[in-house]
Amino acid sequence: MNILHYWRAMWGIIGRELWRFVRQRERFISALVRPLVWLFIFAAGFRASLGLAITPPYETYILYEVYITPGLMGMIQLFNGMQSSLSMVYDREMGSMRILMVCPLPRWFLLVSKLIAGVSVSVLQVYVFLVIAWFYEIEAPLEGYLYVLPALIVSGAMLGALGLLLSSFIKQLENFAGVMNFVIFPMFFMSTALYPLWKMKESSEWLHYFAFYNPFSQAVELIRFSLYGEFNLYAAVYTLSAFFIFMVIAVFGYNPSKGMMMKKGGR
């Protein structure tokens, strides 16, 4: 095997995922509907509950929407990571995953290629969301749209690795919805996507503790700082560390001789 075989295999996996994404328009629309509903509808309710809807100046009116925009960008990547893991479970049930895994290339390389494909899709979805938000007058500095790209890649890789990890444990497609809800909603609501940490600390020490150590919170903070031209070192290190841990466990889980696929009798 030479580098050309690796290159062709990687782009074959990425091309297959991108082609699947282009053909599944409902997936693209649903990925945008969730954050847009939060941005256009729920943000007004949260703003009212915070007392910001009483004759506010324009700067105050738009403040909460600006704050939650990075959290909604993270939401897109979180759901995309779960959607990618769903496709892995589906491919395993249909038998196409078996064909992929028995090829002579290393299993970790195949999983990383699958991860790169998922990250590419999530980054595309996020930038479409940012364009729509711009028309809603949610604007970042122009250079921020470039600075945020590495943060989106890192956060998307971490959340995609989490999806790969889950797909190594889930053996049946019908069980996936429950697991998704069990993972997505606690990660999203116990994070800094909607409220800052200091606000959570005023309400509950435990909530503040869970939100601070939630990998999704650190991914959102990495995106939030990068979007405005700043670098959060702690969030970057935490997110990269979480990615490494999730990826190592996922590769182990997809090893039929050592991982969860053998222990649970999966295919």
Phi and psi restraints in degrees (value plus and minus 20) as a CYANA .aco file:
   2 ASN   PHI    -135.9   -95.9
   2 ASN   PSI    -199.0  -159.0
   3 ILE   PHI     -84.8   -44.8
   3 ILE   PSI     -46.8    -6.8
   4 LEU   PHI     -84.7   -44.7
   4 LEU   PSI     -58.1   -18.1
   5 HIS   PHI     -84.1   -44.1
   5 HIS   PSI     -62.1   -22.1
   6 TYR   PHI     -82.9   -42.9
   6 TYR   PSI     -64.4   -24.4
   7 TRP   PHI     -82.4   -42.4
   7 TRP   PSI     -66.6   -26.6
   8 ARG   PHI     -86.4   -46.4
   8 ARG   PSI     -57.8   -17.8
   9 ALA   PHI     -86.5   -46.5
   9 ALA   PSI     -62.7   -22.7
  10 MET   PHI     -82.9   -42.9
  10 MET   PSI     -66.5   -26.5
  11 TRP   PHI     -92.9   -52.9
  11 TRP   PSI     -44.8    -4.8
  12 GLY   PHI     -85.5   -45.5
  12 GLY   PSI     -63.0   -23.0
  13 ILE   PHI     -87.7   -47.7
  13 ILE   PSI     -64.1   -24.1
  14 ILE   PHI     -84.4   -44.4
  14 ILE   PSI     -64.2   -24.2
  15 GLY   PHI     -82.4   -42.4
  15 GLY   PSI     -58.7   -18.7
  16 ARG   PHI     -83.5   -43.5
  16 ARG   PSI     -62.4   -22.4
  17 GLU   PHI     -87.9   -47.9
  17 GLU   PSI     -61.7   -21.7
  18 LEU   PHI     -86.6   -46.6
  18 LEU   PSI     -58.8   -18.8
  19 TRP   PHI     -85.4   -45.4
  19 TRP   PSI     -59.2   -19.2
  20 ARG   PHI     -83.2   -43.2
  20 ARG   PSI     -60.6   -20.6
  21 PHE   PHI     -85.6   -45.6
  21 PHE   PSI     -62.2   -22.2
  22 VAL   PHI     -83.6   -43.6
  22 VAL   PSI     -59.0   -19.0
  23 ARG   PHI     -93.8   -53.8
  23 ARG   PSI     -49.3    -9.3
  24 GLN   PHI    -115.1   -75.1
  24 GLN   PSI      57.1    97.1
  25 ARG   PHI     -84.6   -44.6
  25 ARG   PSI     -50.9   -10.9
  26 GLU   PHI     -81.3   -41.3
  26 GLU   PSI     -54.5   -14.5
  27 ARG   PHI     -83.9   -43.9
  27 ARG   PSI     -61.5   -21.5
  28 PHE   PHI     -86.5   -46.5
  28 PHE   PSI     -64.3   -24.3
  29 ILE   PHI     -86.2   -46.2
  29 ILE   PSI     -64.1   -24.1
  30 SER   PHI     -85.4   -45.4
  30 SER   PSI     -52.5   -12.5
  31 ALA   PHI     -85.9   -45.9
  31 ALA   PSI     -47.8    -7.8
  32 LEU   PHI    -111.4   -71.4
  32 LEU   PSI     -48.7    -8.7
  33 VAL   PHI     -82.9   -42.9
  33 VAL   PSI     -64.2   -24.2
  34 ARG   PHI     -77.3   -37.3
  34 ARG   PSI     -75.7   -35.7
  35 PRO   PHI     -86.9   -46.9
  35 PRO   PSI     -51.8   -11.8
  36 LEU   PHI     -88.8   -48.8
  36 LEU   PSI     -55.9   -15.9
  37 VAL   PHI     -82.1   -42.1
  37 VAL   PSI     -63.8   -23.8
  38 TRP   PHI     -82.5   -42.5
  38 TRP   PSI     -60.5   -20.5
  39 LEU   PHI     -91.3   -51.3
  39 LEU   PSI     -62.0   -22.0
  40 PHE   PHI    -109.5   -69.5
  40 PHE   PSI     -50.7   -10.7
  41 ILE   PHI    -132.9   -92.9
  41 ILE   PSI     -78.7   -38.7
  42 PHE   PHI     -86.5   -46.5
  42 PHE   PSI     -52.0   -12.0
  43 ALA   PHI     -80.8   -40.8
  43 ALA   PSI     -54.9   -14.9
  44 ALA   PHI     -84.4   -44.4
  44 ALA   PSI     -60.7   -20.7
  45 GLY   PHI     -87.2   -47.2
  45 GLY   PSI     -62.9   -22.9
  46 PHE   PHI     -83.6   -43.6
  46 PHE   PSI     -60.0   -20.0
  47 ARG   PHI     -83.6   -43.6
  47 ARG   PSI     -60.1   -20.1
  48 ALA   PHI     -85.8   -45.8
  48 ALA   PSI     -60.4   -20.4
  49 SER   PHI     -87.0   -47.0
  49 SER   PSI     -44.0    -4.0
  50 LEU   PHI    -108.5   -68.5
  50 LEU   PSI     -19.1    20.9
  51 GLY   PHI      59.9    99.9
  51 GLY   PSI      -0.5    39.5
  52 LEU   PHI    -117.3   -77.3
  52 LEU   PSI     -21.3    18.7
  53 ALA   PHI    -114.0   -74.0
  53 ALA   PSI     -17.9    22.1
  54 ILE   PHI    -110.2   -70.2
  54 ILE   PSI      80.1   120.1
  55 THR   PHI      18.0    58.0
  55 THR   PSI      38.5    78.5
  56 PRO   PHI    -101.1   -61.1
  56 PRO   PSI     132.3   172.3
  57 PRO   PHI     -87.5   -47.5
  57 PRO   PSI     142.9   182.9
  58 TYR   PHI     -79.9   -39.9
  58 TYR   PSI     -58.4   -18.4
  59 GLU   PHI     -82.9   -42.9
  59 GLU   PSI     -59.0   -19.0
  60 THR   PHI     -92.2   -52.2
  60 THR   PSI     -56.5   -16.5
  61 TYR   PHI     -80.1   -40.1
  61 TYR   PSI     -59.7   -19.7
  62 ILE   PHI    -111.0   -71.0
  62 ILE   PSI     -28.4    11.6
  63 LEU   PHI     -80.7   -40.7
  63 LEU   PSI     -66.5   -26.5
  64 TYR   PHI     -86.9   -46.9
  64 TYR   PSI     -59.0   -19.0
  65 GLU   PHI     -81.5   -41.5
  65 GLU   PSI     -59.9   -19.9
  66 VAL   PHI     -84.2   -44.2
  66 VAL   PSI     -59.3   -19.3
  67 TYR   PHI     -86.0   -46.0
  67 TYR   PSI     -63.0   -23.0
  68 ILE   PHI    -103.8   -63.8
  68 ILE   PSI     -29.8    10.2
  69 THR   PHI     -76.5   -36.5
  69 THR   PSI     -67.5   -27.5
  70 PRO   PHI     -81.1   -41.1
  70 PRO   PSI     -54.3   -14.3
  71 GLY   PHI     -85.1   -45.1
  71 GLY   PSI     -56.3   -16.3
  72 LEU   PHI     -93.0   -53.0
  72 LEU   PSI     -50.7   -10.7
  73 MET   PHI     -83.5   -43.5
  73 MET   PSI     -61.8   -21.8
  74 GLY   PHI     -84.5   -44.5
  74 GLY   PSI     -55.3   -15.3
  75 MET   PHI     -80.4   -40.4
  75 MET   PSI     -62.6   -22.6
  76 ILE   PHI     -78.7   -38.7
  76 ILE   PSI     -64.9   -24.9
  77 GLN   PHI     -90.1   -50.1
  77 GLN   PSI     -54.1   -14.1
  78 LEU   PHI     -84.7   -44.7
  78 LEU   PSI     -67.4   -27.4
  79 PHE   PHI     -87.4   -47.4
  79 PHE   PSI     -54.9   -14.9
  80 ASN   PHI     -86.7   -46.7
  80 ASN   PSI     -57.9   -17.9
  81 GLY   PHI     -82.2   -42.2
  81 GLY   PSI     -59.8   -19.8
  82 MET   PHI     -90.2   -50.2
  82 MET   PSI     -55.8   -15.8
  83 GLN   PHI     -85.0   -45.0
  83 GLN   PSI     -58.4   -18.4
  84 SER   PHI     -84.7   -44.7
  84 SER   PSI     -59.6   -19.6
  85 SER   PHI     -87.9   -47.9
  85 SER   PSI     -52.8   -12.8
  86 LEU   PHI     -81.5   -41.5
  86 LEU   PSI     -62.1   -22.1
  87 SER   PHI     -86.0   -46.0
  87 SER   PSI     -51.2   -11.2
  88 MET   PHI     -86.1   -46.1
  88 MET   PSI     -62.8   -22.8
  89 VAL   PHI     -84.2   -44.2
  89 VAL   PSI     -61.6   -21.6
  90 TYR   PHI     -83.5   -43.5
  90 TYR   PSI     -65.1   -25.1
  91 ASP   PHI     -82.6   -42.6
  91 ASP   PSI     -54.6   -14.6
  92 ARG   PHI     -88.8   -48.8
  92 ARG   PSI     -58.5   -18.5
  93 GLU   PHI     -89.3   -49.3
  93 GLU   PSI     -53.9   -13.9
  94 MET   PHI    -101.4   -61.4
  94 MET   PSI     -34.4     5.6
  95 GLY   PHI      79.3   119.3
  95 GLY   PSI     -32.0     8.0
  96 SER   PHI     -89.8   -49.8
  96 SER   PSI     -48.1    -8.1
  97 MET   PHI     -85.9   -45.9
  97 MET   PSI     -55.4   -15.4
  98 ARG   PHI     -83.2   -43.2
  98 ARG   PSI     -60.4   -20.4
  99 ILE   PHI     -83.0   -43.0
  99 ILE   PSI     -60.4   -20.4
 100 LEU   PHI     -86.1   -46.1
 100 LEU   PSI     -63.6   -23.6
 101 MET   PHI     -94.4   -54.4
 101 MET   PSI     -39.4     0.6
 102 VAL   PHI    -112.4   -72.4
 102 VAL   PSI     -18.0    22.0
 103 CYS   PHI     -90.3   -50.3
 103 CYS   PSI     138.7   178.7
 104 PRO   PHI     -92.4   -52.4
 104 PRO   PSI     -24.3    15.7
 105 LEU   PHI     -96.6   -56.6
 105 LEU   PSI     133.5   173.5
 106 PRO   PHI     -80.9   -40.9
 106 PRO   PSI     123.1   163.1
 107 ARG   PHI     -83.2   -43.2
 107 ARG   PSI     -57.8   -17.8
 108 TRP   PHI     -82.4   -42.4
 108 TRP   PSI     -55.9   -15.9
 109 PHE   PHI     -86.9   -46.9
 109 PHE   PSI     -60.8   -20.8
 110 LEU   PHI     -84.4   -44.4
 110 LEU   PSI     -61.0   -21.0
 111 LEU   PHI     -88.9   -48.9
 111 LEU   PSI     -59.0   -19.0
 112 VAL   PHI     -84.8   -44.8
 112 VAL   PSI     -59.4   -19.4
 113 SER   PHI     -82.3   -42.3
 113 SER   PSI     -62.6   -22.6
 114 LYS   PHI     -82.1   -42.1
 114 LYS   PSI     -58.5   -18.5
 115 LEU   PHI     -86.5   -46.5
 115 LEU   PSI     -63.2   -23.2
 116 ILE   PHI     -80.0   -40.0
 116 ILE   PSI     -60.2   -20.2
 117 ALA   PHI     -81.7   -41.7
 117 ALA   PSI     -64.6   -24.6
 118 GLY   PHI     -85.3   -45.3
 118 GLY   PSI     -59.8   -19.8
 119 VAL   PHI     -84.3   -44.3
 119 VAL   PSI     -60.4   -20.4
 120 SER   PHI     -79.7   -39.7
 120 SER   PSI     -62.6   -22.6
 121 VAL   PHI     -85.5   -45.5
 121 VAL   PSI     -63.7   -23.7
 122 SER   PHI     -85.8   -45.8
 122 SER   PSI     -59.4   -19.4
 123 VAL   PHI     -83.9   -43.9
 123 VAL   PSI     -61.3   -21.3
 124 LEU   PHI     -80.4   -40.4
 124 LEU   PSI     -63.9   -23.9
 125 GLN   PHI     -83.1   -43.1
 125 GLN   PSI     -60.3   -20.3
 126 VAL   PHI     -84.1   -44.1
 126 VAL   PSI     -62.6   -22.6
 127 TYR   PHI     -89.3   -49.3
 127 TYR   PSI     -52.9   -12.9
 128 VAL   PHI     -84.3   -44.3
 128 VAL   PSI     -61.6   -21.6
 129 PHE   PHI     -80.7   -40.7
 129 PHE   PSI     -61.1   -21.1
 130 LEU   PHI     -84.7   -44.7
 130 LEU   PSI     -55.8   -15.8
 131 VAL   PHI     -83.9   -43.9
 131 VAL   PSI     -64.8   -24.8
 132 ILE   PHI     -84.1   -44.1
 132 ILE   PSI     -61.8   -21.8
 133 ALA   PHI     -83.4   -43.4
 133 ALA   PSI     -53.5   -13.5
 134 TRP   PHI     -82.3   -42.3
 134 TRP   PSI     -60.0   -20.0
 135 PHE   PHI     -88.3   -48.3
 135 PHE   PSI     -40.0     0.0
 136 TYR   PHI    -109.5   -69.5
 136 TYR   PSI     -10.4    29.6
 137 GLU   PHI      48.5    88.5
 137 GLU   PSI       8.3    48.3
 138 ILE   PHI    -120.1   -80.1
 138 ILE   PSI      75.9   115.9
 139 GLU   PHI    -137.4   -97.4
 139 GLU   PSI     123.3   163.3
 140 ALA   PHI    -131.7   -91.7
 140 ALA   PSI     146.1   186.1
 141 PRO   PHI     -76.7   -36.7
 141 PRO   PSI     125.1   165.1
 142 LEU   PHI     -77.4   -37.4
 142 LEU   PSI     -59.6   -19.6
 143 GLU   PHI     -88.9   -48.9
 143 GLU   PSI     -41.0    -1.0
 144 GLY   PHI     -84.2   -44.2
 144 GLY   PSI     -51.5   -11.5
 145 TYR   PHI     -86.9   -46.9
 145 TYR   PSI     -43.5    -3.5
 146 LEU   PHI    -108.2   -68.2
 146 LEU   PSI     -62.3   -22.3
 147 TYR   PHI     -81.7   -41.7
 147 TYR   PSI     -50.9   -10.9
 148 VAL   PHI     -96.2   -56.2
 148 VAL   PSI     -34.5     5.5
 149 LEU   PHI     -79.7   -39.7
 149 LEU   PSI     -69.7   -29.7
 150 PRO   PHI     -80.4   -40.4
 150 PRO   PSI     -56.1   -16.1
 151 ALA   PHI     -85.1   -45.1
 151 ALA   PSI     -58.8   -18.8
 152 LEU   PHI     -86.3   -46.3
 152 LEU   PSI     -56.9   -16.9
 153 ILE   PHI     -85.9   -45.9
 153 ILE   PSI     -64.8   -24.8
 154 VAL   PHI     -86.7   -46.7
 154 VAL   PSI     -67.7   -27.7
 155 SER   PHI     -86.8   -46.8
 155 SER   PSI     -59.1   -19.1
 156 GLY   PHI     -85.1   -45.1
 156 GLY   PSI     -56.7   -16.7
 157 ALA   PHI     -86.6   -46.6
 157 ALA   PSI     -60.5   -20.5
 158 MET   PHI     -84.8   -44.8
 158 MET   PSI     -66.3   -26.3
 159 LEU   PHI     -90.9   -50.9
 159 LEU   PSI     -53.4   -13.4
 160 GLY   PHI     -86.7   -46.7
 160 GLY   PSI     -58.5   -18.5
 161 ALA   PHI     -84.7   -44.7
 161 ALA   PSI     -56.0   -16.0
 162 LEU   PHI     -82.8   -42.8
 162 LEU   PSI     -60.8   -20.8
 163 GLY   PHI     -82.9   -42.9
 163 GLY   PSI     -61.4   -21.4
 164 LEU   PHI     -82.2   -42.2
 164 LEU   PSI     -60.0   -20.0
 165 LEU   PHI     -80.8   -40.8
 165 LEU   PSI     -65.9   -25.9
 166 LEU   PHI     -84.4   -44.4
 166 LEU   PSI     -59.7   -19.7
 167 SER   PHI     -86.3   -46.3
 167 SER   PSI     -42.6    -2.6
 168 SER   PHI     -95.2   -55.2
 168 SER   PSI     -38.8     1.2
 169 PHE   PHI    -115.3   -75.3
 169 PHE   PSI     -51.7   -11.7
 170 ILE   PHI    -106.2   -66.2
 170 ILE   PSI     104.6   144.6
 171 LYS   PHI    -126.2   -86.2
 171 LYS   PSI     -39.5     0.5
 172 GLN   PHI    -146.3  -106.3
 172 GLN   PSI     118.2   158.2
 173 LEU   PHI     -82.1   -42.1
 173 LEU   PSI     -56.0   -16.0
 174 GLU   PHI     -89.2   -49.2
 174 GLU   PSI     -37.8     2.2
 175 ASN   PHI    -107.0   -67.0
 175 ASN   PSI     -26.7    13.3
 176 PHE   PHI     -93.1   -53.1
 176 PHE   PSI     -57.5   -17.5
 177 ALA   PHI     -79.3   -39.3
 177 ALA   PSI     -64.2   -24.2
 178 GLY   PHI     -84.2   -44.2
 178 GLY   PSI     -60.6   -20.6
 179 VAL   PHI     -86.7   -46.7
 179 VAL   PSI     -59.9   -19.9
 180 MET   PHI     -78.4   -38.4
 180 MET   PSI     -68.0   -28.0
 181 ASN   PHI     -84.2   -44.2
 181 ASN   PSI     -56.5   -16.5
 182 PHE   PHI     -85.9   -45.9
 182 PHE   PSI     -49.3    -9.3
 183 VAL   PHI    -113.6   -73.6
 183 VAL   PSI     -67.3   -27.3
 184 ILE   PHI     -86.6   -46.6
 184 ILE   PSI     -72.5   -32.5
 185 PHE   PHI     -87.3   -47.3
 185 PHE   PSI     -63.0   -23.0
 186 PRO   PHI     -82.5   -42.5
 186 PRO   PSI     -60.5   -20.5
 187 MET   PHI     -83.5   -43.5
 187 MET   PSI     -59.2   -19.2
 188 PHE   PHI     -95.6   -55.6
 188 PHE   PSI     -68.3   -28.3
 189 PHE   PHI     -96.8   -56.8
 189 PHE   PSI     -49.4    -9.4
 190 MET   PHI    -114.6   -74.6
 190 MET   PSI      36.6    76.6
 191 SER   PHI    -166.6  -126.6
 191 SER   PSI    -199.8  -159.8
 192 THR   PHI    -111.8   -71.8
 192 THR   PSI      -4.0    36.0
 193 ALA   PHI     -85.4   -45.4
 193 ALA   PSI     -54.9   -14.9
 194 LEU   PHI    -130.3   -90.3
 194 LEU   PSI     -50.2   -10.2
 195 TYR   PHI    -155.5  -115.5
 195 TYR   PSI     126.4   166.4
 196 PRO   PHI     -92.7   -52.7
 196 PRO   PSI     139.0   179.0
 197 LEU   PHI     -80.2   -40.2
 197 LEU   PSI     -60.4   -20.4
 198 TRP   PHI     -84.2   -44.2
 198 TRP   PSI     -50.6   -10.6
 199 LYS   PHI     -90.9   -50.9
 199 LYS   PSI     -58.2   -18.2
 200 MET   PHI     -85.8   -45.8
 200 MET   PSI     -57.6   -17.6
 201 LYS   PHI     -84.0   -44.0
 201 LYS   PSI     -52.6   -12.6
 202 GLU   PHI     -85.1   -45.1
 202 GLU   PSI     -49.7    -9.7
 203 SER   PHI    -109.3   -69.3
 203 SER   PSI     -67.0   -27.0
 204 SER   PHI    -175.8  -135.8
 204 SER   PSI     108.4   148.4
 205 GLU   PHI     -86.0   -46.0
 205 GLU   PSI     -58.8   -18.8
 206 TRP   PHI     -86.7   -46.7
 206 TRP   PSI     -61.7   -21.7
 207 LEU   PHI     -82.8   -42.8
 207 LEU   PSI     -61.5   -21.5
 208 HIS   PHI     -81.7   -41.7
 208 HIS   PSI     -60.3   -20.3
 209 TYR   PHI     -84.7   -44.7
 209 TYR   PSI     -68.5   -28.5
 210 PHE   PHI     -85.5   -45.5
 210 PHE   PSI     -59.7   -19.7
 211 ALA   PHI     -85.5   -45.5
 211 ALA   PSI     -58.4   -18.4
 212 PHE   PHI     -85.5   -45.5
 212 PHE   PSI     -60.0   -20.0
 213 TYR   PHI    -113.9   -73.9
 213 TYR   PSI     -14.9    25.1
 214 ASN   PHI     -94.3   -54.3
 214 ASN   PSI     100.8   140.8
 215 PRO   PHI     -77.0   -37.0
 215 PRO   PSI     -52.5   -12.5
 216 PHE   PHI     -85.2   -45.2
 216 PHE   PSI     -56.5   -16.5
 217 SER   PHI     -79.7   -39.7
 217 SER   PSI     -65.8   -25.8
 218 GLN   PHI     -87.8   -47.8
 218 GLN   PSI     -54.3   -14.3
 219 ALA   PHI     -83.9   -43.9
 219 ALA   PSI     -62.2   -22.2
 220 VAL   PHI     -84.8   -44.8
 220 VAL   PSI     -62.1   -22.1
 221 GLU   PHI     -84.7   -44.7
 221 GLU   PSI     -57.3   -17.3
 222 LEU   PHI     -81.9   -41.9
 222 LEU   PSI     -63.1   -23.1
 223 ILE   PHI     -86.6   -46.6
 223 ILE   PSI     -64.1   -24.1
 224 ARG   PHI     -81.1   -41.1
 224 ARG   PSI     -67.3   -27.3
 225 PHE   PHI     -86.7   -46.7
 225 PHE   PSI     -62.6   -22.6
 226 SER   PHI     -85.3   -45.3
 226 SER   PSI     -55.7   -15.7
 227 LEU   PHI     -81.9   -41.9
 227 LEU   PSI     -45.0    -5.0
 228 TYR   PHI    -133.1   -93.1
 228 TYR   PSI       6.7    46.7
 229 GLY   PHI      57.0    97.0
 229 GLY   PSI       0.2    40.2
 230 GLU   PHI    -139.4   -99.4
 230 GLU   PSI     143.6   183.6
 231 PHE   PHI    -144.2  -104.2
 231 PHE   PSI     103.1   143.1
 232 ASN   PHI    -120.4   -80.4
 232 ASN   PSI      80.5   120.5
 233 LEU   PHI     -83.8   -43.8
 233 LEU   PSI     -63.5   -23.5
 234 TYR   PHI     -81.9   -41.9
 234 TYR   PSI     -64.9   -24.9
 235 ALA   PHI     -83.6   -43.6
 235 ALA   PSI     -58.4   -18.4
 236 ALA   PHI     -85.6   -45.6
 236 ALA   PSI     -66.5   -26.5
 237 VAL   PHI     -84.7   -44.7
 237 VAL   PSI     -62.4   -22.4
 238 TYR   PHI     -83.9   -43.9
 238 TYR   PSI     -64.2   -24.2
 239 THR   PHI     -86.8   -46.8
 239 THR   PSI     -62.1   -22.1
 240 LEU   PHI     -84.8   -44.8
 240 LEU   PSI     -59.0   -19.0
 241 SER   PHI     -84.8   -44.8
 241 SER   PSI     -62.3   -22.3
 242 ALA   PHI     -83.3   -43.3
 242 ALA   PSI     -60.5   -20.5
 243 PHE   PHI     -79.9   -39.9
 243 PHE   PSI     -66.4   -26.4
 244 PHE   PHI     -81.4   -41.4
 244 PHE   PSI     -64.3   -24.3
 245 ILE   PHI     -84.4   -44.4
 245 ILE   PSI     -68.3   -28.3
 246 PHE   PHI     -81.6   -41.6
 246 PHE   PSI     -60.4   -20.4
 247 MET   PHI     -89.0   -49.0
 247 MET   PSI     -62.2   -22.2
 248 VAL   PHI     -81.1   -41.1
 248 VAL   PSI     -64.4   -24.4
 249 ILE   PHI     -86.9   -46.9
 249 ILE   PSI     -57.2   -17.2
 250 ALA   PHI     -84.6   -44.6
 250 ALA   PSI     -63.1   -23.1
 251 VAL   PHI     -82.6   -42.6
 251 VAL   PSI     -61.5   -21.5
 252 PHE   PHI     -83.8   -43.8
 252 PHE   PSI     -60.3   -20.3
 253 GLY   PHI     -86.9   -46.9
 253 GLY   PSI     -48.8    -8.8
 254 TYR   PHI    -109.3   -69.3
 254 TYR   PSI     -16.3    23.7
 255 ASN   PHI    -104.1   -64.1
 255 ASN   PSI      90.7   130.7
 256 PRO   PHI     -85.1   -45.1
 256 PRO   PSI     -38.7     1.3
 257 SER   PHI    -112.4   -72.4
 257 SER   PSI     -35.0     5.0
 258 LYS   PHI    -150.6  -110.6
 258 LYS   PSI     -48.1    -8.1
 259 GLY   PHI    -110.7   -70.7
 259 GLY   PSI    -181.7  -141.7
 260 MET   PHI     -90.4   -50.4
 260 MET   PSI     -42.1    -2.1
 261 MET   PHI     -84.6   -44.6
 261 MET   PSI     -55.5   -15.5
 262 MET   PHI     -98.9   -58.9
 262 MET   PSI     -60.8   -20.8
 263 LYS   PHI     -86.4   -46.4
 263 LYS   PSI     -51.4   -11.4
 264 LYS   PHI    -124.9   -84.9
 264 LYS   PSI     -14.6    25.4
 265 GLY   PHI      51.2    91.2
 265 GLY   PSI       5.0    45.0
 266 GLY   PHI     -95.8   -55.8
 266 GLY   PSI     148.4   188.4
